[in-house]
Amino acid sequence: MSESSRIRILIAEDHLIARVGVKTILNAQPDMRVVAEAASGSQAVELYRKHRPDVALMDVRMPSMSGVEATTAIRAEFPEARIIALSTYGGDEDIRRALQAGARAYLTKDVLHDELIRAIRAVHSGGTYMPPTVAAALKASALPAGLSHREMEVLSLIVKGFGNKQIAFELSIAEHTVKNHVKNILSKLGVDDRTQAATAAIQRGIIHL
């Protein structure tokens, strides 16, 4: 296969070992070639601009600029950019953020090599790719959590183990106001208590530790 007909790929991944592993897998494919590697979101934007790859693999969580922010920036400059989001996590909010930013596929990092290859070829061909587990996560929660900014602040402190008095002090609001926010949070997340709320927030990617 000629060099010009290969799928040119940018890998954005802040962990060196993971990046090298993916690069090795992709370069072993006769129709693929890794043309650039980024270790942060901001570097991914710069390298995308320089190399104009056919497909970009974008880690969702990276330093200086997240993969979601980088995807948004790239798509703003290059609307036809074909980006695949990669994440350790498969929470519905993480997936939703990546897709809203313009990613055409979302894969968790535990996918088999064959599925990664299929996703790249599908996206390169102009399609999208959604593994069954990712589709199931979205289906299980058809709507986003819909939390207000203040409720997100309260939830973040719940995840950190703060009680109502501590949250009230931290946010400079009345304790009864905190109680109302907690009640709304439990209702919107469909859970019964604070522990379940914290667990759901982390699993769904609403709050990142």
N, C-alpha and C positions, 0 to 999 in steps of 0.2 A: 504494500500500500504506500502511495506517495505521501510525503510529509504534509503537503498542502491539503490532503483529504482527511487527515486525522482530526479528531475532536481535541481542540486546544483547551486545557483546563487550568484554572487557578484554584489552589487549595489555600483556604484561610483557616488556620488551626493554631492555637497558641501552645499546644503541647508538642514538642519536637518529635517524640517517639511516635505519637499518633500520626503526625504529619508525614513522617518518613514512611510509615507503614502504608498509608493510603497512596502515597506517591509510587511506592514499589508495586502495589497492586495495579494501579492505573497504567503505569508505563509498561507493564507486562502485556497489556491489551494491544493487539495489532492496529486498532483504529483510534488509539488515544495517546496523548502526550501531555504531561504536566509542563506548563510554560512558566509558572510563577508560584511562589509560596509566600504567604503572609502569616505573621505571628500576632497580628492585632487587627481590629476593625479598620482603623485609620490607614494602616499599611495596605490592607486589602483594597481600599478605595483607590489609593495611589497606584497600586500594581494593576488594578483593573483598567484604569485610565491609560496606563502605559502599554499593556499587552493586548487589551481588548479580547479576552478569551471567549471561546464559544460557550463554555459552561463554567460557573464558579461554585465551588463547594464551600459553604460558609458556616463555620461554627457559630452557634447562636450566642454563646457567652465567651467574650474575649476582653482583654484589657484595653483601656483608652477609649474604645468605641466598640459597642456590642455588635454582634453579627447582624442583629435586626436593624440597628442604626446604620450599619455599613450598607446593608441591602437597600434601605430607604434612600441613602445618598447615591448609590450607584444607579438605582432605577430612576432617580430624578434626573440624572445626567444622561443615562443610557436606557430609555424606556423599554427597549427590546432585550435587555440583559436577562440571561437565563441562569437563575440562581437556585441552588439546592441547599436548603437549611439542614445543618447537622447538629444534633444535640445529644447529650447524655440522658436528657429527660424527655418524656413523652407526654407532659401535662397539656391539657387542652388550651390553657391560656398561652403557653409558650408557642404551641402550634399556630394558634390564631394570630398572634403577633407577627410571626414569621410570614404567614400567608398574606396578612394585610400589608406587610411591607413590600410584598411582591415576589416572594419565593414561589417557585413552581413545583417544589417538592419538599417534603419534610421527612428526614430519616433519623432514627435514633442510632447511636454509634455502635450498638450491638447487632446491627443488621449483618446478614451474610454478605460476603463479597459479591456474589452473583446478583443480589438485589441492588447493591450500589451501582454495579455496571448497568443493570437494566434501567435504573432511575436516570443515570447520566444520558444514556441513549434516547430515552423517552423525552427528556427535557430538551436535549439537543435537536430532536426532531420537531420541536414546537409544542409538545404535549406537556402534561403534568404527571406526577407520580405520587400516589398516596398508599403506603403499605396498609394492610388490613388493621394492624394494631393502632396506627395513627388515626385512621378513619373511625375506628371504634371509640377512641378517646374523644373525638369531636362529637360523635353521635351520642355518647353517654351524657354529654353536657352540651345540649344544642345551643344554649345561649351563654354569652360571657357572664361573669359574676355580676357585673353592673354596679360595682362598689363606687361610692363617691371618694373624692380625694381624702376627706377626713376619715372615712371608714377604712381606707387603705392604710392610713397612718396608724389607726387604732389596731388594725389587724397585724401590722408589722410588729407592733409592741407586744401583742398577744403571743405571737410566734417567739418573741424573745423571752417570754415568761413573765411579763409585767402583769401585776394585778390592777384592778380598776383605780385605786388610789394613786399608784405609780404612774399610770397612763394619764390620769387627770393632771398630775403635777408636771409631767413631761410635756404635755400639750397645752398646759395653762387653760384648762377647761374644767367645768364642774363635774363632780363624780357622777351625778345623776345623768349628765349628758353622755358620759362614757358608757353608762349602763344602757342607754337608748341606742347608742352606736353598736354596742355588742349584740343587742337583741336583733338589730337590723342585719348585722353581719351573719349571725347564725341562720336567720331566715333566708337570706340571699344565697348562702352556700348550701342550704339544705342539710344542716347538721344540728346536733342537739346540745353540744357544749363547746367550751373553749378549746379543749384538747383536740376534738374533732375538727374544729375550725382551723387550728394551727396545722394539723396534718393535711387537710384538704388544700390549704393555701400553698404548702410546699409541693405536694404531689401534682397539683394542677399548674404550677408555675406562676401563681398569682403573686407570691412573695418569693424572692430569691435570697437565700442565706449568703 
